[in-house]
Amino acid sequence: MKIILYIACLIMIFGCTDVEKTILLPKIQDAFVNEITDVSPAYIFYDITKKDSLELNRNNLISTTNWLINVDKRHKLNKAIPSIVVLQNKKRDAKMHKNESARNYFTCNDISKQTLGFIDFTEVYYKFEAMNSYISNLGINDSINEKVVIEFNPENEINIYYPSQHQLKFKGNLNEILEKEVFKNAQSDMIYLAFNGNLSFQEYITAKRKIEVFSENKVTIANTEYIIN
């Protein structure tokens, strides 16, 4: 029923336009959040006729509400994240009619519950870095053993950087890698996440959801996420 209502809302918003617009939401399983009240939506469409294949519609956002950011799962991170940052800054920089308790969520299809699921990204700050600079900028090569970086790349490749200045590469089951190689032997009170800019938004959401599950009550995830160019 919730999915039907959601589709109906899309028709009401975009049905009067000359071109029918659709959005393919990323899929997740067993979301922590499946219902939110007092919301307003924004849409990042995938449109090959537009510059960078991206069209942002934020006309329906109300600054005092919880924001539901609907991003087409086909977008690459290096295309979608700049528009997401624009939306974040719009709310963070609001001078009037500000609601400190209002949150920002990515909207997903929760396939396990057959309804919508939401991932909170209110506190996330995105930082764009060149491949050869972000590790050194983190101070990961210093002598303080309190940082681990998990870098997500295409084709299920994950690089894990430890403060001891060595790098491990894994390809395969993300759950197994996180459980056996990261959280089981966590050297760190803080884990940083880095994402290759060529990852699709679906791949990004999949990684975030699994990190969300595995990190619950185990380690702290830094609120800065690195998008690697």
Protein Blocks (a to p, Z undefined) as FASTA:
>chain_A
ZZmmmmmmmmmmmmmpmbdcdddddddehifblcdehiadddddddfkbghhiacdfklp
cfkbccdddddfkbcfklmmmmmmmmmmmmmmpmghpafkbccddddddfknopaddddf
klpccddddfklmmmmnopmmmbdcbccddddehhiacdddfkopacddedjfklmmmmm
mmmmocbfbdcddddfkbcfklmmmmmmmmmmmmgokbccdfbdcddZZ
